[in-house]
């Protein structure tokens, strides 16, 4: 079965793209958990955080940088935002493709449960 996020990165599947460059794509989540909910993915398939190798360090760093840029573009930097990477089914990873959730635009619950 083809990876949904790979298909979004390649343009085969439509998404509300907010950023695309340097092997990274950011798009709005279809089921947002906050006013701003953007997913930032590597264009190259990496199944999850557990699959990251030293060869992936540059692209993983880009994921965080792009998430920070998307937060600036959304105007949520001053109030704050949350970045989340889920690894595996028990942590809530529903798509087996590494992705960073950028959440913000309202106070977020703490602690995380």
KATAPE-V412144 format. One record per backbone hydrogen bond with DSSP energy under -1.0 kcal/mol. CO is the residue of the C=O (numbers start at 1). NH is the residue of the N-H. E is the energy in kcal/mol with one decimal. If there is no record, write none. Layout:
co:CO nh:NH e:E
co:CO nh:NH e:E
This chain:
co:3 nh:7 e:-2.2
co:4 nh:8 e:-2.1
co:5 nh:9 e:-2.6
co:6 nh:10 e:-2.0
co:7 nh:12 e:-1.6
co:7 nh:13 e:-1.6
co:15 nh:17 e:-1.6
co:16 nh:28 e:-2.2
co:19 nh:26 e:-3.0
co:21 nh:24 e:-1.9
co:23 nh:43 e:-3.3
co:24 nh:21 e:-2.4
co:25 nh:41 e:-3.1
co:26 nh:18 e:-3.0
co:26 nh:19 e:-1.7
co:27 nh:39 e:-3.3
co:36 nh:104 e:-1.9
co:37 nh:29 e:-2.9
co:38 nh:102 e:-3.1
co:39 nh:27 e:-2.4
co:40 nh:100 e:-2.4
co:41 nh:25 e:-2.4
co:46 nh:98 e:-4.0
co:48 nh:51 e:-1.7
co:49 nh:52 e:-1.4
co:53 nh:56 e:-1.8
co:54 nh:57 e:-1.1
co:56 nh:60 e:-2.5
co:57 nh:61 e:-2.1
co:58 nh:62 e:-1.9
co:59 nh:63 e:-1.8
co:60 nh:64 e:-1.4
co:61 nh:65 e:-2.2
co:62 nh:66 e:-3.3
co:63 nh:67 e:-2.1
co:64 nh:68 e:-2.3
co:65 nh:69 e:-2.1
co:66 nh:70 e:-2.9
co:67 nh:71 e:-2.2
co:68 nh:72 e:-1.9
co:69 nh:73 e:-2.6
co:70 nh:74 e:-2.1
co:71 nh:76 e:-2.3
co:72 nh:75 e:-1.1
co:76 nh:80 e:-1.9
co:82 nh:103 e:-2.7
co:84 nh:101 e:-3.1
co:88 nh:93 e:-2.3
co:89 nh:92 e:-1.6
co:95 nh:97 e:-2.5
co:100 nh:40 e:-2.4
co:101 nh:84 e:-1.9
co:102 nh:38 e:-2.1
co:103 nh:82 e:-2.9
co:104 nh:36 e:-2.6
